[in-house]
């Protein structure tokens, strides 16, 4: 691998990365906005019915799941009561015991079968859609009569194929894991914003 020899080369690479990220976000803005709005309505409706949110992902997507849960349980940009949201990625004792006694592919599904209830929402995050524990999490959510919102990328993978009527997939049309994750956090912030607007009565929705 040839090293970059000039500081300007690094600067140009940073600018290139920014442009790639901006281009993908612009590509997604129009096509994904209706799906984001649907997801926000789904989440807000579940919360208004007294249900909760569960979120999961691996690696950077695990951080995104935790980010989403924190924005819901604590606050996003407006003052409001905390909302019931749990990231299934945070309990190291639970995760390691399941992985040790069974297999890593079950670290989310066993939690969902224990904690999930009818009417709850699962936010599953996977850039490839191929993670076995995400696929199993979606199946477990359906077993518990939960609806699923999937943040995906590339071709959606096996996770997208597991979705049922009433679920929502927001698929980022890209192949770079880093660029997909950058859009995912934008999508999460959009959902948080719209959920707050609906719950706090800041506007009447008219997005069709």
C-alpha positions as CSV (number, residue, x, y, z in Angstrom):
1,X,0.0,0.0,0.0
2,X,1.5,3.3,-1.1
3,X,1.7,6.0,1.6
4,X,0.4,9.5,0.8
5,X,3.5,11.7,0.5
6,X,2.2,15.2,0.9
7,X,0.0,16.8,3.5
8,X,-2.1,18.2,0.7
9,X,-2.9,14.7,-0.4
10,X,-4.5,14.1,3.1
11,X,-6.4,17.3,2.8
12,X,-7.7,16.3,-0.6
13,X,-8.7,12.9,0.7
14,X,-10.7,14.5,3.5
15,X,-12.5,16.7,1.0
16,X,-13.2,13.7,-1.1
17,X,-14.7,11.8,1.8
18,X,-16.9,14.8,2.7
19,X,-18.1,14.9,-0.9
20,X,-18.9,11.2,-1.0
21,X,-20.9,11.6,2.2
22,X,-22.8,14.7,1.0
23,X,-23.5,13.1,-2.4
24,X,-25.0,10.0,-0.8
25,X,-27.1,12.0,1.7
26,X,-28.4,14.1,-1.2
27,X,-29.3,11.0,-3.1
28,X,-31.2,9.6,-0.1
29,X,-33.0,12.8,0.9
30,X,-35.9,12.6,-1.5
31,X,-36.1,8.8,-1.9
32,X,-35.9,7.9,1.8
33,X,-37.9,10.8,3.3
34,X,-41.3,9.1,3.0
35,X,-40.0,6.0,4.6
36,X,-38.5,8.0,7.5
37,X,-41.8,9.7,8.0
38,X,-43.6,6.3,8.1
39,X,-41.1,5.0,10.6
40,X,-41.5,8.1,12.8
41,X,-45.3,7.6,12.8
42,X,-44.9,3.9,13.6
43,X,-42.6,4.7,16.5
44,X,-44.7,7.5,17.9
45,X,-47.9,5.4,17.6
46,X,-46.3,2.6,19.5
47,X,-45.2,5.0,22.3
48,X,-48.6,6.6,22.5
49,X,-50.1,3.1,23.0
50,X,-47.8,2.5,26.0
51,X,-45.3,0.3,24.1
52,X,-41.5,0.4,24.0
53,X,-38.6,0.4,21.6
54,X,-35.9,-2.1,21.3
55,X,-32.8,-1.5,19.2
56,X,-29.9,-3.6,18.0
57,X,-26.9,-3.7,15.7
58,X,-23.2,-4.8,15.5
59,X,-20.1,-2.7,15.7
60,X,-20.8,0.9,14.5
61,X,-24.4,-0.1,14.2
62,X,-24.4,-1.1,17.9
63,X,-23.3,2.4,18.7
64,X,-26.1,3.8,16.5
65,X,-28.6,1.6,18.4
66,X,-27.4,3.0,21.7
67,X,-27.4,6.5,20.3
68,X,-31.1,6.1,19.3
69,X,-32.1,4.6,22.7
70,X,-30.3,7.5,24.5
71,X,-32.1,10.1,22.4
72,X,-35.4,8.5,23.2
73,X,-34.9,7.7,26.8
74,X,-33.2,11.0,27.8
75,X,-34.1,13.7,25.2
76,X,-33.3,14.7,21.7
77,X,-33.5,18.5,21.1
78,X,-36.7,19.4,23.0
79,X,-37.5,19.0,26.7
80,X,-39.9,16.1,27.2
81,X,-40.4,13.1,29.5
82,X,-38.2,10.2,28.7
83,X,-39.5,7.5,26.3
84,X,-39.1,3.8,26.9
85,X,-36.3,2.6,24.7
86,X,-33.7,-0.2,25.3
87,X,-30.5,-0.9,23.3
88,X,-29.9,-4.6,23.4
89,X,-26.2,-4.1,22.9
90,X,-25.3,-2.7,26.3
91,X,-25.5,-5.5,28.9
92,X,-22.1,-7.3,28.6
93,X,-23.1,-10.0,31.0
94,X,-26.2,-10.9,29.1
95,X,-24.5,-10.8,25.7
96,X,-21.6,-12.8,26.8
97,X,-23.6,-15.4,28.6
98,X,-25.9,-16.0,25.6
99,X,-22.9,-16.1,23.3
100,X,-21.1,-18.5,25.6
101,X,-24.0,-20.8,26.4
102,X,-25.6,-20.8,23.0
103,X,-24.2,-18.8,20.1
104,X,-23.5,-15.1,19.1
105,X,-26.3,-15.3,16.6
106,X,-28.8,-15.4,19.4
107,X,-27.5,-12.5,21.5
108,X,-30.4,-10.2,20.4
109,X,-33.2,-12.8,19.7
110,X,-33.1,-14.3,23.2
111,X,-33.4,-10.8,24.7
112,X,-36.3,-9.9,22.4
113,X,-38.1,-13.1,23.3
114,X,-37.7,-12.2,27.0
115,X,-38.4,-8.5,26.8
116,X,-40.5,-7.9,23.7
117,X,-44.2,-7.6,23.9
118,X,-47.0,-7.3,21.3
119,X,-47.0,-3.7,19.9
120,X,-43.3,-3.0,20.7
121,X,-41.0,-1.8,17.9
122,X,-37.6,-3.3,17.0
123,X,-35.1,-1.0,15.3
124,X,-32.6,-3.3,13.6
125,X,-29.5,-1.7,12.1
126,X,-27.2,-3.5,9.6
127,X,-25.2,-2.0,6.8
128,X,-25.1,-5.3,4.9
129,X,-28.3,-7.0,6.2
130,X,-26.3,-10.2,6.4
131,X,-25.6,-10.4,10.2
132,X,-27.1,-13.7,11.5
133,X,-28.0,-12.1,14.9
134,X,-29.9,-9.3,13.1
135,X,-31.8,-11.8,11.0
136,X,-32.7,-13.8,14.1
137,X,-33.7,-10.6,15.9
138,X,-36.2,-9.8,13.2
139,X,-37.6,-13.4,13.4
140,X,-37.9,-13.1,17.2
141,X,-39.6,-9.8,17.0
142,X,-42.2,-11.3,14.7
143,X,-42.7,-14.2,17.1
144,X,-43.5,-11.6,19.8
145,X,-46.0,-9.7,17.5
146,X,-43.7,-6.8,17.2
147,X,-43.2,-4.6,14.1
148,X,-39.7,-4.0,12.7
149,X,-38.0,-0.9,11.3
150,X,-34.8,-2.0,9.5
151,X,-32.0,0.5,8.7
152,X,-30.0,-1.3,5.9
153,X,-27.7,-0.7,3.0
154,X,-26.4,-2.3,-0.2
155,X,-29.1,-4.8,-1.3
156,X,-30.7,-5.2,2.1
157,X,-29.4,-8.7,2.5
158,X,-31.1,-11.6,4.3
159,X,-32.6,-9.2,6.9
160,X,-34.7,-7.4,4.3
161,X,-36.0,-10.7,3.1
162,X,-37.3,-11.5,6.6
163,X,-39.5,-8.4,6.8
164,X,-43.2,-8.8,6.8
165,X,-46.2,-6.6,5.9
166,X,-46.3,-3.7,8.3
167,X,-42.5,-3.6,8.7
168,X,-40.4,-0.8,7.2
169,X,-37.0,-1.0,5.6
170,X,-35.0,2.2,5.0
171,X,-32.2,1.0,2.7
172,X,-29.3,3.3,2.0
173,X,-28.3,2.9,-1.7
174,X,-24.6,2.6,-1.2
175,X,-21.9,0.0,-0.7
176,X,-19.4,1.7,1.6
177,X,-20.0,0.7,5.2
178,X,-18.7,4.1,6.5
179,X,-20.9,6.1,4.1
180,X,-24.0,4.0,4.9
181,X,-23.4,4.5,8.7
182,X,-23.1,8.2,8.2
183,X,-26.5,8.2,6.5
184,X,-27.9,5.9,9.2
185,X,-27.2,8.4,12.0
186,X,-28.8,11.1,9.9
187,X,-31.9,8.9,9.5
188,X,-32.0,8.3,13.3
189,X,-31.9,12.0,14.0
190,X,-34.7,12.6,11.5
191,X,-36.8,9.9,13.2
192,X,-36.1,11.5,16.7
193,X,-37.1,14.9,15.4
194,X,-40.3,13.7,13.9
195,X,-41.3,11.6,16.9
196,X,-40.8,14.7,19.2
197,X,-42.8,16.9,16.8
198,X,-45.7,14.4,16.9
199,X,-45.6,13.7,20.6
200,X,-45.2,17.3,21.5
201,X,-47.9,18.5,19.1
202,X,-45.6,20.9,17.3
203,X,-47.1,20.4,13.9
204,X,-49.8,18.6,12.0
205,X,-48.3,15.9,9.7
206,X,-49.3,16.0,6.0
207,X,-46.8,13.8,4.3
208,X,-49.2,11.4,2.7
